[in-house]
């Protein structure tokens, strides 16, 4: 019998080769196996197991009972009234009484060209809201005012020139580009509010995960359990912000508008649709269709309004703003809110404005960029409409 001795080095080489071969075999298996329907494609239609495909089919047959239908101005006004009432109901309704605001100023600081005041108020009992007032020094009072709402991210700090360390910054950075500061540069006062679920309005567990960690969950889910929505709560905060503006003599509540990006754009659209005191609205990175964005792409739970497709699509909601000025902007490479649906949705909104003979009051700009604030045409539009 011949005994073949294997050195330790040879043994290690053999072991490594065996491990590599095993990995390759597993990799091939992982690459080829896609699930329990593999090999049964001739017996079932694999596409039928796609739940998104199924829900999109449901969208295409959804009732949309209160969708806009072209008619006279009077008929359109009646449609707006009916859909507004239903939308309020779907959002969970609003408090019947306005509780005391109990405002408190926390800090006042001077910057070149404007003064920044940090303050809080209560939108409802036990619901404090943090906000900043940016008041241009050269503006004649009372000043037309833009309520500015951030999207998902660090919250309100990210639109008033405060970096992730709490320091002042002079460079406007992606993706919100300090648009509250931009509003001041247009000669408007800006009231930038912290939406519930962002920034300082988060629970302890989410705060511990970092500044950019949203806290829409579990709050939005809790709202649904209560028959309400976090979007409805955010819209109410905006309504109460106008109440606060009415208490400040240097601000003109009759010339108040809303500007928001992404989730803040959601708030801008819905609040302008339901609050007639809002004179003009700018919706950045949001106006689309529920079908193409909310139903087709993973989104935060704060976007969902239970039962809304029984009555209306997103462009119908936007149609409630007419004939007040509305500006929509959308990035041409926005992977969250697809550009084709943004353009098509705006065309449908424009049709509502044309019934009022106010087609020029609804404008849209698409730009060669991703999901971000742009403002090139939208900010001058808002300044013109609010200062009028």
BAZA-515774 format. One record per residue (C-alpha): residue number from 0; residue in one letter; x, y, z. Coordinates in Angstrom, 1 decimal, padded with zeros to 4 digits. Layout:
NUM;A;X;Y;Z;
...
This chain:
0;X;000.0;000.0;000.0;
1;X;001.3;003.4;-001.0;
2;X;000.7;006.1;001.5;
3;X;000.5;009.6;000.0;
4;X;001.4;012.3;002.5;
5;X;-000.3;015.6;002.3;
6;X;001.4;018.6;003.6;
7;X;-000.4;021.2;005.7;
8;X;000.0;023.7;002.8;
9;X;-001.4;021.3;000.3;
10;X;-004.3;020.5;002.7;
11;X;-005.1;024.2;003.0;
12;X;-005.1;024.6;-000.8;
13;X;-007.5;021.7;-001.1;
14;X;-009.8;023.1;001.6;
15;X;-009.8;026.6;-000.1;
16;X;-010.6;025.1;-003.5;
17;X;-013.4;023.1;-002.0;
18;X;-014.8;026.1;-000.3;
19;X;-014.6;028.1;-003.5;
20;X;-016.4;025.3;-005.4;
21;X;-019.1;025.2;-002.8;
22;X;-019.6;028.9;-002.9;
23;X;-019.8;028.8;-006.7;
24;X;-022.4;026.0;-006.5;
25;X;-024.5;028.0;-003.9;
26;X;-024.1;031.2;-006.0;
27;X;-025.4;029.4;-009.1;
28;X;-028.3;028.0;-007.1;
29;X;-029.1;031.3;-005.6;
30;X;-029.0;033.0;-009.0;
31;X;-031.2;030.4;-010.7;
32;X;-033.8;029.8;-008.0;
33;X;-036.4;032.5;-007.9;
34;X;-039.1;030.9;-005.9;
35;X;-041.6;028.0;-005.6;
36;X;-043.1;028.7;-009.0;
37;X;-039.8;027.9;-010.8;
38;X;-040.5;025.1;-013.4;
39;X;-044.3;025.6;-013.2;
40;X;-044.5;028.6;-015.6;
41;X;-046.4;026.5;-018.1;
42;X;-049.1;025.7;-015.5;
43;X;-049.6;029.2;-014.0;
44;X;-049.3;032.8;-015.0;
45;X;-046.5;034.1;-012.8;
46;X;-047.6;037.7;-013.3;
47;X;-050.9;037.0;-011.6;
48;X;-049.0;036.6;-008.3;
49;X;-047.7;040.2;-008.5;
50;X;-049.8;042.1;-005.8;
51;X;-048.9;045.6;-007.2;
52;X;-050.2;044.5;-010.6;
53;X;-053.4;043.4;-008.9;
54;X;-053.8;046.7;-007.0;
55;X;-053.2;048.8;-010.1;
56;X;-056.0;046.9;-011.7;
57;X;-058.2;047.8;-008.8;
58;X;-057.2;051.4;-009.3;
59;X;-058.3;051.3;-012.9;
60;X;-061.8;050.2;-011.8;
61;X;-062.0;052.4;-008.7;
62;X;-065.2;054.3;-008.4;
63;X;-063.7;057.9;-008.2;
64;X;-067.3;059.0;-007.5;
65;X;-066.3;062.7;-007.1;
66;X;-063.8;063.0;-009.9;
67;X;-063.9;066.3;-011.8;
68;X;-066.2;066.5;-014.8;
69;X;-066.0;069.5;-017.0;
70;X;-069.0;071.8;-016.6;
71;X;-070.0;075.3;-015.8;
72;X;-068.3;077.4;-013.1;
73;X;-071.3;076.9;-010.8;
74;X;-071.2;073.2;-011.3;
75;X;-067.4;073.1;-010.6;
76;X;-067.9;075.2;-007.4;
77;X;-070.5;072.7;-006.2;
78;X;-068.2;069.8;-007.1;
79;X;-065.4;071.5;-005.0;
80;X;-067.7;071.9;-002.1;
81;X;-068.8;068.3;-002.1;
82;X;-065.3;066.8;-002.6;
83;X;-063.8;069.2;000.1;
84;X;-066.3;067.8;002.6;
85;X;-065.6;064.2;001.7;
86;X;-061.8;064.8;001.8;
87;X;-062.1;066.3;005.3;
88;X;-064.0;063.3;006.4;
89;X;-061.4;060.9;004.9;
90;X;-058.5;062.7;006.6;
91;X;-060.3;062.1;009.9;
92;X;-061.9;065.5;010.3;
93;X;-060.7;068.6;012.2;
94;X;-061.4;069.8;015.7;
95;X;-064.6;071.7;016.0;
96;X;-063.1;074.3;018.2;
97;X;-059.8;076.1;018.0;
98;X;-058.0;075.9;021.3;
99;X;-055.7;078.6;022.6;
100;X;-052.4;078.8;020.7;
101;X;-050.3;079.6;023.8;
102;X;-047.4;081.0;021.7;
103;X;-044.0;081.3;023.3;
104;X;-040.9;082.8;021.7;
105;X;-037.7;080.8;022.4;
106;X;-035.0;082.8;020.7;
107;X;-034.6;085.8;018.4;
108;X;-031.5;086.2;016.2;
109;X;-030.3;088.7;013.6;
110;X;-028.9;087.7;010.2;
111;X;-028.0;089.8;007.2;
112;X;-031.2;090.8;005.6;
113;X;-033.6;089.1;008.1;
114;X;-034.5;088.4;011.7;
115;X;-035.1;084.8;012.8;
116;X;-037.4;084.0;015.6;
117;X;-037.8;080.5;017.0;
118;X;-041.1;079.9;018.7;
119;X;-043.7;077.3;019.7;
120;X;-047.5;077.2;019.7;
121;X;-050.1;074.6;020.4;
122;X;-052.2;073.5;017.4;
123;X;-054.4;071.5;019.8;
124;X;-054.2;070.7;023.5;
125;X;-051.1;068.6;024.1;
126;X;-049.8;069.1;020.6;
127;X;-046.9;071.7;020.5;
128;X;-045.5;072.9;017.2;
129;X;-042.0;074.2;016.8;
130;X;-041.6;076.9;014.1;
131;X;-039.3;079.7;012.8;
132;X;-040.3;083.1;011.6;
133;X;-037.9;084.6;009.1;
134;X;-038.8;088.3;008.8;
135;X;-037.0;090.3;006.1;
136;X;-035.7;093.6;007.5;
137;X;-036.3;095.7;004.4;
138;X;-039.9;094.6;003.8;
139;X;-042.8;096.9;004.4;
140;X;-045.2;095.6;007.0;
141;X;-047.5;093.8;007.1;
142;X;-045.5;091.3;005.0;
143;X;-046.9;088.7;002.7;
144;X;-046.0;085.3;004.3;
145;X;-045.1;081.9;003.1;
146;X;-045.7;078.9;005.3;
147;X;-042.8;076.5;004.5;
148;X;-043.0;072.8;005.1;
149;X;-040.0;070.4;004.8;
150;X;-040.1;066.9;003.4;
151;X;-038.6;063.8;004.9;
152;X;-035.2;064.4;006.4;
153;X;-033.9;066.4;009.4;
154;X;-037.1;068.5;009.5;
155;X;-037.5;072.3;009.7;
156;X;-033.8;073.0;010.4;
157;X;-033.0;071.9;006.9;
158;X;-035.0;074.7;005.3;
159;X;-033.9;077.6;007.5;
160;X;-030.1;077.4;007.2;
161;X;-029.2;075.2;010.1;
162;X;-026.8;072.3;009.5;
163;X;-026.7;068.8;011.1;
164;X;-024.6;070.2;014.0;
165;X;-026.9;073.0;014.8;
166;X;-024.7;075.6;013.3;
167;X;-025.6;078.3;010.8;
168;X;-024.7;077.7;007.2;
169;X;-024.5;080.0;004.2;
170;X;-024.5;077.5;001.4;
171;X;-027.9;076.0;000.4;
172;X;-027.5;072.2;000.1;
173;X;-029.4;069.3;-001.5;
174;X;-032.3;068.4;-001.4;
175;X;-034.3;071.2;000.1;
176;X;-031.9;074.1;-000.5;
177;X;-033.0;076.2;002.5;
178;X;-036.2;077.3;000.6;
179;X;-037.5;079.2;003.6;
180;X;-034.4;081.4;003.3;
181;X;-035.1;081.6;-000.4;
182;X;-038.6;082.9;000.4;
183;X;-037.1;085.7;002.4;
184;X;-034.8;086.5;-000.4;
185;X;-037.9;087.0;-002.5;
186;X;-039.1;089.6;-000.1;
187;X;-041.6;087.3;001.7;
188;X;-041.8;086.5;005.4;
189;X;-041.4;082.8;006.0;
190;X;-043.0;080.8;008.8;
191;X;-041.2;077.4;008.7;
192;X;-043.0;074.7;010.7;
193;X;-041.8;071.3;012.0;
194;X;-044.2;068.6;010.8;
195;X;-045.2;066.0;013.3;
196;X;-042.9;063.0;012.8;
197;X;-039.8;065.1;011.9;
198;X;-037.0;066.8;013.8;
199;X;-037.9;067.6;017.4;
200;X;-041.5;066.2;017.0;
201;X;-040.4;062.5;017.2;
202;X;-040.5;059.8;019.8;
203;X;-037.4;058.8;021.8;
204;X;-036.8;055.6;020.0;
205;X;-036.7;057.2;016.6;
206;X;-034.6;060.2;017.9;
207;X;-032.0;057.7;019.1;
208;X;-031.5;056.5;015.5;
209;X;-030.2;059.9;014.3;
210;X;-031.3;063.3;013.0;
211;X;-032.7;062.1;009.7;
212;X;-034.7;059.2;011.1;
213;X;-038.4;059.9;010.5;
214;X;-041.0;059.1;013.1;
215;X;-044.0;058.8;010.9;
216;X;-044.2;055.3;012.2;
217;X;-045.7;054.5;014.7;
218;X;-047.6;057.9;014.8;
219;X;-049.3;057.5;011.4;
220;X;-050.4;054.0;012.3;
221;X;-051.7;055.2;015.6;
222;X;-053.7;057.9;013.8;
223;X;-055.3;055.3;011.6;
224;X;-056.2;053.2;014.6;
225;X;-058.0;056.3;015.9;
226;X;-059.9;056.8;012.7;
227;X;-057.7;059.8;011.8;
228;X;-054.6;060.4;009.6;
229;X;-051.2;062.0;010.3;
230;X;-051.8;064.0;007.1;
231;X;-054.9;065.4;008.6;
232;X;-053.0;066.4;011.7;
233;X;-050.3;068.1;009.6;
234;X;-052.9;070.0;007.7;
235;X;-054.5;071.2;010.9;
236;X;-051.1;072.4;012.1;
237;X;-050.9;074.6;008.9;
238;X;-054.4;075.9;009.5;
239;X;-053.4;076.9;013.1;
240;X;-050.2;078.5;011.7;
241;X;-052.4;080.9;009.8;
242;X;-054.3;081.6;013.1;
243;X;-050.9;082.4;014.6;
244;X;-050.0;084.7;011.7;
245;X;-053.2;086.5;012.3;
246;X;-051.9;087.4;015.8;
247;X;-048.7;089.1;014.5;
248;X;-049.2;092.6;013.2;
249;X;-046.0;092.5;011.1;
250;X;-047.4;089.7;009.0;
251;X;-050.3;089.7;006.5;
252;X;-052.5;086.7;007.0;
253;X;-054.6;087.8;004.0;
254;X;-051.6;087.2;001.9;
255;X;-050.5;083.8;003.2;
256;X;-049.3;081.0;001.0;
257;X;-047.8;077.5;001.4;
258;X;-044.6;076.1;000.0;
259;X;-043.5;072.5;000.5;
260;X;-041.2;069.8;-001.0;
261;X;-042.0;066.0;-001.1;
262;X;-043.9;065.2;002.1;
263;X;-044.1;068.9;002.6;
264;X;-045.6;069.2;-000.9;
265;X;-048.2;066.7;000.2;
266;X;-049.1;069.0;003.1;
267;X;-049.1;072.1;000.8;
268;X;-051.5;070.5;-001.7;
269;X;-053.9;069.1;000.9;
270;X;-053.9;072.2;003.1;
271;X;-054.4;074.6;000.1;
272;X;-057.2;072.3;-001.1;
273;X;-059.0;072.6;002.3;
274;X;-058.0;076.0;003.7;
275;X;-059.5;078.9;001.7;
276;X;-057.3;081.4;003.6;
277;X;-054.3;080.1;001.7;
278;X;-053.9;082.6;-001.2;
279;X;-051.3;080.6;-003.2;
280;X;-049.6;077.3;-003.1;
281;X;-046.3;075.9;-004.4;
282;X;-046.1;072.1;-004.6;
283;X;-042.6;070.7;-005.2;
284;X;-041.8;067.1;-005.9;
285;X;-045.3;065.8;-005.2;
286;X;-048.1;066.5;-007.7;
287;X;-048.6;063.2;-009.5;
288;X;-051.1;060.4;-009.5;
289;X;-051.8;058.0;-006.7;
290;X;-051.5;055.2;-009.3;
291;X;-048.0;056.0;-010.5;
292;X;-046.4;056.9;-007.2;
293;X;-048.2;056.0;-004.0;
294;X;-049.5;052.7;-005.3;
295;X;-046.5;051.7;-007.4;
296;X;-043.5;052.7;-005.4;
297;X;-042.7;052.1;-001.7;
298;X;-043.7;055.3;000.3;
299;X;-044.0;056.4;003.9;
300;X;-047.3;055.6;005.5;
301;X;-048.0;059.3;006.0;
302;X;-049.0;059.5;002.3;
303;X;-052.0;057.3;002.5;
304;X;-055.6;058.5;002.9;
305;X;-058.0;055.6;003.5;
306;X;-060.7;055.2;000.9;
307;X;-059.7;058.2;-001.2;
308;X;-059.8;056.3;-004.5;
309;X;-063.5;055.7;-004.0;
310;X;-063.9;059.4;-004.6;
311;X;-060.9;061.1;-006.3;
312;X;-057.4;061.0;-007.7;
313;X;-054.6;063.4;-006.7;
314;X;-055.3;065.8;-009.5;
315;X;-058.9;066.1;-008.3;
316;X;-057.6;067.1;-004.8;
317;X;-055.4;069.7;-006.5;
318;X;-058.4;071.0;-008.4;
319;X;-059.9;072.2;-005.1;
320;X;-057.3;074.9;-005.0;
321;X;-058.7;076.6;-008.2;
322;X;-058.9;079.4;-009.0;
323;X;-056.2;080.5;-006.4;
324;X;-052.6;080.4;-007.8;
325;X;-050.9;077.1;-007.9;
326;X;-047.4;076.3;-009.0;
327;X;-046.1;072.7;-009.4;
328;X;-042.5;071.7;-010.1;
329;X;-041.2;068.2;-010.8;
330;X;-037.7;066.7;-011.5;
331;X;-037.4;065.0;-014.8;
332;X;-035.4;062.2;-013.2;
333;X;-037.4;061.9;-010.0;
334;X;-037.6;058.2;-009.3;
335;X;-040.2;058.6;-006.5;
336;X;-042.8;060.7;-008.4;
337;X;-042.4;059.8;-012.1;
338;X;-042.3;062.8;-014.4;
339;X;-044.8;061.5;-016.9;
340;X;-047.5;061.2;-014.3;
341;X;-046.6;064.7;-012.9;
342;X;-047.1;066.3;-016.3;
343;X;-050.4;064.4;-017.0;
344;X;-051.7;065.2;-013.5;
345;X;-051.0;068.9;-014.0;
346;X;-052.9;068.9;-017.3;
347;X;-056.0;067.6;-015.5;
348;X;-055.6;070.3;-012.8;
349;X;-055.2;072.9;-015.5;
350;X;-058.6;071.9;-016.9;
351;X;-060.3;072.9;-013.6;
352;X;-058.6;076.3;-013.7;
353;X;-059.8;076.9;-017.2;
354;X;-063.4;076.5;-016.1;
355;X;-062.8;079.5;-013.9;
356;X;-061.1;081.4;-016.8;
357;X;-057.9;081.3;-014.6;
358;X;-055.6;079.0;-016.7;
359;X;-052.7;081.3;-016.1;
360;X;-053.0;080.9;-012.3;
361;X;-051.8;077.3;-012.6;
362;X;-048.3;076.8;-013.8;
363;X;-045.8;073.9;-013.8;
364;X;-042.0;073.7;-014.3;
365;X;-040.2;070.5;-015.0;
366;X;-036.4;070.6;-014.5;
367;X;-033.4;068.4;-015.4;
368;X;-032.9;067.0;-011.9;
369;X;-033.9;064.4;-009.3;
370;X;-036.3;064.6;-006.4;
371;X;-035.4;068.0;-005.0;
372;X;-036.5;071.6;-004.6;
373;X;-035.8;073.7;-007.6;
374;X;-037.6;077.1;-007.2;
375;X;-036.3;078.8;-010.4;
376;X;-039.7;079.8;-011.5;
377;X;-041.8;078.8;-008.6;
378;X;-040.4;081.2;-006.0;
379;X;-040.8;084.3;-008.2;
380;X;-044.3;083.0;-008.9;
381;X;-045.2;082.8;-005.2;
382;X;-043.6;086.2;-004.5;
383;X;-045.7;087.8;-007.3;
384;X;-049.0;086.2;-006.3;
385;X;-048.6;086.8;-002.5;
386;X;-047.4;090.4;-002.9;
387;X;-050.3;091.3;-005.2;
